[in-house]
Amino acid sequence: MIVKPYTQTLYMDALISLTKRLKKNHPKYNSLQDELNRNIAGDIGEEAVMNFLKKVHLPYKFFAFHNVSLYGESLFQMDILLISQYYAVILEVKNIKGEIEFKSHPFQLSRTLTTGERNSFDSPEIQLQEYIYQLNRVFKSAGFSIPIYGAVVFPFTTSYIKIPPNETTLLFRNEIRSYLRNIKTENPPLSIEGLNNLKNLILNKITNYKPLPLTRHFAIHPNDIINGVECPACNFVGMKKIPRHWICPRCKSISDNAHTRTIKDYFLVYKDTISNKECRHFLNLNNAHEAYRILNNANLIKTGKYKDAKYTMKFM
């Protein structure tokens, strides 16, 4: 049963906003575009695995969670977590196409494309070892003791495994079902009630990864961010305010609420508080009353009064 389905992460949402608004000649633009592309590929792979898990039927009850961030010794983030009365399994999903080699001493994952281009990545073997260790601490601190397993999953056959890992379980997506069926299920350490309690513990302890705003996270000066309201029709940043509407100078489309996404972009990318003056600056507004109306109708948290008023956005 899927209890936490696939959803795009807030970090991904923020990366999309940042790459749209960062000036293209910025020295960090290309590396951030690469970071976005890696996250897009990762999300596609995780969504494919979660969709596969919807079709998996086992002779016992199990729960599946996508994108689980918990605090153990520190914050750790698992792509997919499965729990049952008998075990927990962490699936580390790697949507990396090309010829794949797992290396040790030091641990590393290497990829070679058909063009001959070679790339190196952090070892998912070490990631899994760390996640298993941390999850075990979380469970034990709450009074749960069950075996925890882990597997690296390649969701698509565009990955050719030339050298597999020595010890870590490696699966393609269509092997997940048989892998789970082969895990021993004798003398369950949890009752059904205990399993439900563990499910609720995980849901209550999940902490979303929120390195916001991204200008601070990536040490980018806010002046390098492009201001303006984004057109929802053609994505041009720089809509013009007219009475009761926004109009795009490029495609001429009209929107009543295009500023809504731009206010969210501000908090994802620019700063974690906004004033009337900052709102006017970011949305390219000239009217303080218009900025006041927008801010007070944006479901923001307000502190202070009059010119000292500041607004923040709560992200779940």
N, C-alpha and C positions, 0 to 999 in steps of 0.2 A: 504494500500500500504506500502510495506517495503522500507523505505528510508535509513536505516542504518542496513544492514543485520547482522546475527550472524557472528562474527569472533573471533578467539582465541585472548585473550588479550596479550599485550606485557609482562605483569607481569607473566602470565602463561608460556610464552616462556622462560622468564628469570629463573623462578623456575625450569623448566625442565633442563636447562643448569646447574644451581647451584647444583641440586641433582646428576647430572651425574659427576660433577667435584669436589664436596666436598668429602674429605677423609671420608671413611665410619666409622672410629673410632672417628670422631669429635663429641663433646658432643651435638651439635645442629642438627646432621644429622637426627635423628629420628623425631624430631619436625618439621623439614623442609619437610621431606617425608610426614608427616601427613598434613602439609599445602598444599603440592602439591596434595595429594589425595582429599582433600576437594575442591580445585579449579577445579580439573578434574570433580568431581561429579557435582559441580555447573555449569560448562560449558556444561556438557551433558544435564542437566535439562533446561538450558537457550536455548540451541539449539533446544530441543524438543518443547519448548513453541513457539519459533520463527517459527519453521516449521508448527506448528498448526495455527499460526496467518496468514500464507500465504493462508490458506484455508478459512479464515473468510471473509464473505461478509456481509456488513451492508448497510442499505438504504441511507447512507450518506458517504462522503469522510472521511477517517482517515489515519493517518501516524503512522508507528511503527518504533521504534529505539531500537537497542540492545546496551547495555553497554554505558550508557550516563553519563559522568562525567562533572559536571558544577561547577562553583564557585558562591556560594551565599554568606553567611557569611563566609563559608569555602568551601573546595572542598568536594563534595558529589557525590556518584556513584550509579546510578540506574541500576538495571538489565535490565528492559524493560520499555520504555515509549511510551504511545499512546496519540495522540492528534487528536481532531476533532474540528468542529465549536462549539460544545456544551460543551466539557469537555476535561480534560487530566486525564489519568489513569497511575499510577505507579504500575508495577507488580514486586513484590519481590519474586523471585523464590527460593524454598528450596528443593533441591534433597536430602532428608534425609530419609533413610529407617528405619523401625522399628515402635514401638509404640510411638506416639507423644503426649506430654502434654504441653499445654500453661499455664504458671503460672504467677501470678501477685503478687506484694508486696513482693519481687521485681519481675519485669518482667523477664521472662526467658523461654526458650524452652528446654524441657527435652526429651531425646530419650532413649528407652529401646529396646535392641536387643533380639532376641530369645535365645541368650546365657545367658541372664541376665545382660549383660554389660550395664551400664547406662552412658550417656553423657549429658552434659549441653551446651547450645549455647546461644549467645546473642539473645535477643528477636527481632524477625522481626517486632513486633508491634511497638516497640520504633523506629526501623529503619525507618519504613514507616511514622510515625509521623514527624520525623526529615526531611525526604526527601520531604514530602508535604509542610512543613513549608519553607524549603529552595527554592524549586521550585516556590512557590508562590512569594517569594521575587524576584527571577530572572525574572519572568513574569511581576510583577508589576513595577520593575525598568525599563523595556523596554516598558511599556505602555499597557500590555495585562492583562485582568482580566477575567478568566474563572474558573469554578469549577474544583478542583483537587481531585480525588479519589485515593484510593490505595487498593490493595488486595495482600495477601500472596498466592502464587500458589505452590502447590505440583504437579510436572509434572508426577509422576508415582504412581500407586496404591500400591507400596511397602511400602508406608507410611500409617499407620493406625492411624487416629486421635482419640485418647482416650478422651482428654479434649481439645475442641476447644477454641479459644480466645473469650473473652466476647463481644468485640465490633468490632474488626477488621474483615473485610471480608476475608473469607478463601475459596479457590477454588481448585478443581483439574483441570487439564489442559482442560478436555472436558467440563468444566462448563464456560469457559471464554466467549464463544460465547453468551450464554443466559444472562450472567452477563452484557455484553456490551449492548445487546438489551434492557435490562430493565432499563438502565439509562435514565432519562428524557431528551427529545430532543425537548423542546419547546423554542421558542424565542432565537435562537442561538446568543451568545455574540460576535461571530466572523463571518465576511463574508468569502467567499472563498478566497478572496485576503488576508484578515487578517490571515487566516489559513496558507496560503502559506508563508506569511511573518514570522509567528511564526516558521514554519518548518525551514526556512532559518536561523532564529535567533539561533535556537538550534544547527543546523549543524555548524554554525560559532563559537559558544561559546564552543563546546565540547573540553575538555582538557583531553588527555589521562593520565591515572595514570601511572607514570614512576618513581618508587622509585629506580633508578639505580645509580651506580651498586649495586647489591644485597649484596656484601660483606660489603659495607658501611651501607646499610639499616639494615642488621641483625648483625652488629658488628662482622664480621668474618675476621680474619687476612688473607690477600691475600696469605700468605705462605701455608695456608691450602687448597688451590685450586690446583687441579691436572692440570699441564701443558700438552700441546701436541695437535696434530691434531687428531680429531675424524674420525674414519673410517666410511664412509657413508653406508657401507655394513653390518658390524657387530657391530658398535658402540664402538669398542675398541679405547681408547684414547692413542695415541702414534705411529702414522704413521711415517714412515721414509722418508726423502726427497732423491730422486734420480733425475738425470737430467730430467727435464720437467715433472716429475710425483711425486706422493706420493704412497708409497706401505705399506700395512698393514702387520706387522710381524705375526699377528694371522691368518688371512684368506687369505693372499696373494693377495687381490684385489688391483687394481691400480686405482688412481683417478688423474685427472688433476687439480681439483679445490677444493679438500677437505678442504683446508685452509680457504675458504670463510666462512663456518659456524663457524670455530674456531675464526676468527676475530670478528664475531658478538658475540660469547660467551664471548670474552674478554670484550667487552663494556657492555654487559648485567650483567656480574658477577664480573669482576675483577677491572676495572678502567675506567674512562671516557675519558682519553687521552692515546695515545700510541706513543712511540718513536721507532726508528729503533732497539735500544738495547732491549726495552721491547718486541717488536715483536719477535726478535730472541729468547728471553728467553721463551716466552709463546708458541711459535711454535716449540721450540727445534731446531732452525736453527743455523748453524755456519757461514753462509755467509751473510755479511751486504748488498751486492748487491742484493741477492735474497730477503731479507727482504724489501729492497727499492722497488723492482719491485712489490712485493705483495701489499705493502701499497699504492703505487701510482696507482694500478689498482683495488682498492677495493671501489671506489666511496666514499672516505672519505674526510673530510674537513681538509685541511692542513694549519697550521700556522707556521711561522718561516722558516729558511733555514738551509741546511746542517745538522750539528750535533744537532742543536737546533730545528729541525723540529718536530712538534707534530701533531698528527692526531686525529680527533674525528669523530664519526658516528652520523648522524642525524636520530632520530627515530620519526616517524609521530605519 
